[in-house]
């Protein structure tokens, strides 16, 4: 493990080549009646923007999303950091980085892209020698495809789903990539360990051995399949189905959606350990299941259907020790699954100066995601020009987030117990779906009573909402009647 002192030294060196702190002006801010939360947000924002690249870097706009000091971005980290990067105003960087990943997919690499690209616009030498020898985690294509769908929903930028470069990436990832790496649903436990090994394959060469790792968990030898890869394929294909549908290809979308369901069924059928009440996380080349990392991604990719199994898995995450990369997903995961207090505790922990390796770039972005999408419940949907909000807190605190860029506008949201305020700071009308926990017959929008729609959120909690059109430069307050 890289020591905290080494990371701090790397960051000190990195600070000399990145954009200075004045890049934080006119960007997202957060205030709260809870001073600890406010401090956590400030620390996360400062650290995240610390990693923004300089305009003159040859690669173009970018932000650090790999182990410092490589001055690079890797596919897994970027897929995780993309939405908080949007909230931080790094839209140009996202577009550039995702375009580079998409356009570098190639048959000579068996439909992989470059796992990691550096600030010079080159595949990072730490992970790439040539097209036959490089490091690559097979989850990556599906994670990027899912992130592209999320970015479209957040920004409304259709390039992510319909530009020829992205279309080619999505189409090849959902077909030739799966075939080349033997990732069909009925082959997951029988596939060869290295399906694309050539005659020159050398198991002692890490760039041969790791060319197509079947998991994000890199410390398990002789792995045939990781449960996180199965989850990634499931979610990636569902995102691809949504992309096809949005592009008017309804029949193709339905077919891919049915194919995706087979991977979720596979998880339920083969990976649960009844005795331990836990999921196995890998399957070895010796034909045995085992447990290591991987559970985090079952939630990142929303790949679980059984509520009892989800609960057991969350409790296992909460009651064990994990590295900081895994923990960086926890604020999002716990907010999404109804563990709000635990999510908030992790946001404080991950921004505590005493926490080991908190400087890893993914950590600060994970915390920002916890604030924006988690605590404040902000979720735009470009399909309907709509922004959902819901406050996820078990106390009487008030929280106010300002200058969140999305859907071609800029919004601010203030939550208090029983009341939410939405300000459209931009020049484009949006629909605000104001949501509140609990079952309510009516909600009050700017003094006018409106019939509420009642349903449930992803964690099964009762939710009531109403939709309100918010013009540019206007403010609306909705409260529980």
N, C-alpha and C positions, 0 to 999 in steps of 0.2 A: 504493500500500500504506500502511495506517495505521502510523505509527511506533510502536516499542515504548514510547517515552516518552509518547506520546499515550494508548496503551492503559493504561499505568500510572496516568496522571492520571485516566482514566475510572474505573478500578477504585478509586482512592482516593475519588473522589466517590461511587461506587456503595456503598462500604463504609458510608456514613452512613445508608443506607436499608434494608440487608439484615439478616438475622438474625445476631447476633454469634457469636463462636467457641464460645460455650458450647453451641451446637447440636450440637457434635461429641461431646458426652458420651454414653456408652452406645451408641456406634455401632461400626461395623466397625474392626478394628485388624489390623495386619500386622507380624510380626516375622520376622527371617531371620538366618541366620548370615552373610549377605552384607549388610554395612552400607549399601552403595550402593543396593541394592534397597529396603531399609527406609526410607532417606531419600527415595527417589523416591516411594514410596507415601505417606509422610507429607505431602510437598509436594503431591501430586495431591489427596489427601483434603482438605487445608486449602483449596486453591484451589477445588475443586468445591463444598464446603459454603459457601464464601464467597459463592456465587451463589444461595443459597436466599433466596426472597422473604420478606417480613415477613407475619405472619398478618393484619394489617389491610389489606393490599393489596386493592383492589376485585376483582381477578380471582379471588381465592381462592388456595389453595396453588399455588406455581409455583417454577421455578428458571430463571435466565438461560440461554438457549440461542439466542443471536443475537449480533450484533456489539454490544459495549458502546459507548456507554451508552444503548442504546434501551430497556432494562428490558423485554425482550420475549423471546418464544420462537417459533422458526420450525419448520416441519414437518420439514425435513431434520435439523436439529440435534437436535430432540427424539427423532426416531426412532433416532438414533445414541446418544443419552445415556440412553435409558429404562432399560436393564438395569443399567448402573452406578448410575443413580439409585436403583433398587430396592435394590441392595447397600448404598447409603449411607443407606437408610431413608426415602427421599423418595416413599413409596408414594402418599400423599394427593396430592402434587403431580402425579405421573404420571396418576392417575385424573382429576384435574380438567383437566389440559392436553389429554389425549387426548379427553376428553368434549367439550371446547370445539371441537377440530378436527372431530370427528365430527358434531356437531350443527349446524355452520355450513356444511355442504355444501348447495348449493342450485342449482336449475335456472337461476336468473337469473345465476349465475356459471358456467354450463355445467358444473355438478357439481364445481366446485372448492370448496374451503373457503377460509378466510383463511390465507394463507401465513405470516403472522406476527401474533401477538396480544400486546398489551402488558400491563403490570401493572394497567391500568385496565379490562381485559376488553374492549378495543376492537381492531379491526384496526389494526395499526401504520401510522400515516400515511406512514411512509417507503416502504411497499409497497402502499398501498391508497388510492384516491380514491373510487371507487364500484364497483358491480358490473360495470360495463363497462370500467373502467380500473384495473388492479391488476397487480402482479408475481406470477407463479406459475410454478413449475417443475413440469412434468407428472409427474415421478417421485414427487411428494409423496404422492398418494393410495395408491400401491402400497407405498411405504416405510412409511407409517403402518399400513397393513393388515398388513404383515409384522411390524411392531413390536407390534401388538395380539396377534398369535399368540404371539410371544415372551413378551409380558407374561403371557398366560394360562399358558403353560408354566412360567414362573418363579413366579407367585403363586398359581395355581389360581383366580383371580378370573374367573368365567365371564361377567361383564358385558362383558369385552373381546370376547367372541365371540358372545354371545347377547342382550345387552340391546338393546331396540328401536333405541336411538340408534346403537349400533355396527353392528347388523345392517343398518340402512338405509344407513349409510356404506359398508359392505363390498359390499352388493348393488348399489348405484348405481355404485360405483367399478369393479366388474367388468363392468358392462353399459353403462349410459347414458354414463358418462364415457368409456369406450373408443370408443363410437360417435360421440359428439359431437366428440371430438378426432381422429377418424380414426386410431385406433391398432390396427386389426386387423392380424394378422400379414402379410397380403398387401398392405397399404397403407403399410407403414412407410417405404418408399423412394419412394413416389409421392404421398403425402399433400400437400395444400397447406400452405404455410408458416404461414398464419394461418387455420385453418378456420372460426373463429368471429368473424372480423373483420366488423363492421357497416359500414353506409354511412358512418359518421363516422370510420372508421379513419384514423389519422394515423401514418405510419411514423416521424415525428420525435418522437412522444410515447412515452417509454419505457414508460409504463403500458399503451399499446396494443401496442407491439412485444413486450413481455415478458409479455403475458397469454397464457400457455401455452407457455413455453419447453420445447423437446423434449429437455432435458438439465439436469443440475446444473452443467455446464460453461458458464459465463455469458460467457466472453470470445471466443467464436467467432461472428462475424457470419454471417448468411444460412444458418443451420443448419436443415436439414430434419428430421434425426434424430440423436440421440446413442446410442451403444451402451449407455450407462449407463441410458437410458430403456428400451431393449429388455430389459436385465437386470432392471430394476425391475419391469416388467410380468410377466416370467417368475416372479420370486420372489413378487410380490404375489398372483398368481393361484394359485400353489402353496400359499401360506398360506391363501388363501380356500378352496381345495379342502379343506385340513386342517380349517378352521373348519366347513365344511359337514359333513364326515364326523363331527366331534366332536358336531355338533348332530343327528346321525342321518340326514342327507340323503346317503346313500351314492351314489345314482345321479347326483345333481347334482354331487357331489364328483368323481366319475370323469370327468364331462364337462368340468369346469373344468380338471382335471389334464391331460387330453388337449389342451385349448386352450393351456395354459401351455407344454407341450412344443414347440409350434410356434414359440414365441419363442426357445427355446434352440436349436432347429434353425436358425432364421433367423441367429442369431449365428454358428454353426459354418459355415453355407453362404456367407454374404455378407461377413463382416467381417474375416476373417483375411487378412493380407498375406503371401503365401508368400515373396516376395522379401526382405522386411524381418524375417520371423519375429516379427511383432508384429500386434496387432489394430489396425485402424483404429478411431478413436473417434467420428468424426462423418461425416455425409453431408450435403453442401451442397445448396442449392437449384439449383445449377448442375449437379448430377448427378455430383459427384466426392467420393470418400472422402478423408479426411484424418486427421491425428493431432494430438491435444492431450491434455487431461486425460480421465479417464473410466475408465481401467483399474482404479483402486481399487475402483470399484463392481461390477466383474465378480466380485470376490472377496467384497465385502460382501453381495452378493445370491447368492453361490454359483452362478454362472451358467455355469461352464465345465466341460466334460466331458473334454476331451483333456488328458492329463497332461503331454505334451511342451509343448503350448501354454501351459498353466498355468505350467510351469517358466520358459519364456522370458519370460512376462509378469511373473512375480515378480522375475526377474533385472533386467528393465527398470526396475521400481519401485525396486529396491535400488541401481541404478547411475546414477540421475538425481536431480535436485534438484526438490523439490516444495514447495508452500506448506504452511502448518501445518495447514490444514483436511484436506488429503489425508493428511498424516503422522499425524493423530490416529486414523486408522483402522488404521495399520500394526501396532501391537501385536496387535490382534485378528487381522488378516489373516495375519500371519506365524506366530503361534502355531497358527492353524487349519490352516496349510499346511505345517507341519513345520520352519519356519525359526525355531527357538526362540531361538538366540543373537541373531539379528538383531532379533527382537521385544523381547528384554530391552534391547538397546542403544538402541532407540527409546524405551523407557520412561524410560531414564536421560536421553536427549537431550531429550525433551519436557518433562522436569521440571527441566532445568538452567537456572538463572537467566540464563545468557548466551544462551539460545535465543530468537530473535526471535519475538514474538507468542505465547509460551507461555501468556500470560494469557487467550487466547481460550477461552471456557468449554468448548467441545467438547474441547479438548486434555486437560484434567485428567480428564474423564469417560472419554475414550478410554484413558487410562492405567489408570484403575481397572478398566475392562473387561478390559484386558490382564492385570492381576493376578488378577482373580476368575475369569473364564472362560478366560483364556489360561494363565498360569503354573500356577495351582492347578486348572484344569480342571473347575471347578464348573459343572454344567449340570442344573438341575432339569427334571422333566417331569411336569406335573400330571396327565396322562392315566393315569399309573401310580403316582402319589404317590412318585416316585423321584428321587433325586439322584445323578448320576454325578460322580465325581472322577477326575482323572488328573494326575500331575505331569509338567510339560513343562520339563525342565531337563537339560542335558548335563553336570552336575557333581555333586559330593557335598554340596551345600548342603542345609540344612533350612529349610523355610518354614512359618509358622504363621499362618493367618488366622482371626480370631475374630468372632463376632457378625454372621454373614451372614443376613439375613432372607429366607426363601423358603418357599413352600408352607405358610404359616400357622404356621411354626415358626422357629427360629433355630439355626444350626449353626456349628460350628468345625471346621476341617480342618488337620491337620498332616501335611506330607509330609517324609519322609526317604528316602534311597536304599533301595529295596526294602521300604518300609513306609509305610503311611498310617493316620492316626488320625482318626476321625470322632466328634464329640460332638453329640448332639441336646440343645440347651439349652432347647428349648421344651416345649410340652405336647401335641404331636401326633406320633404315630409316623410314621416315614418309612422307605422302602426305600433303602438305600445300595448303589449299584453301584460297588464299589471296583475300579478299573481300573489295570493296570500295563502298561508297554510290554514287549514280548517275548512269546514263546510259552512258557507255563508249564502244566504238567499240573494242578498243584494250587496253591491259595492257603490260607493259615492265618488264620482269623478267631477272635480271642481264644483262641488255642491249639488250635482245632479245625480239622483239615484238611478242605478243601472242594474238590470238583472244579471246575476253572476252565473257563470258556468262552473259546475263542480266536477272534478275528476281526481286523478291520482298522479303523483310524480313517479319517477323511476324507482324510488325506494318504497313505494306503496303508501306514502303519506297523502292524506286528503288535501286537495288544493282547489281554491276558488279563484276565478279570474274574470276580467272584462277587457275588451279591446277598445282602445281610444286612439283616434287619429291626432297626431301632434305635428302642427305646422312648424316651419322653421322659426327659430327665435321665440318659441312659445314654451310655457311651462304648464304641466298638468299635475294635480295632486289627486291620488286615489286612496280612499281609506275604507276600512271595514265599517259597515253600518252598525 
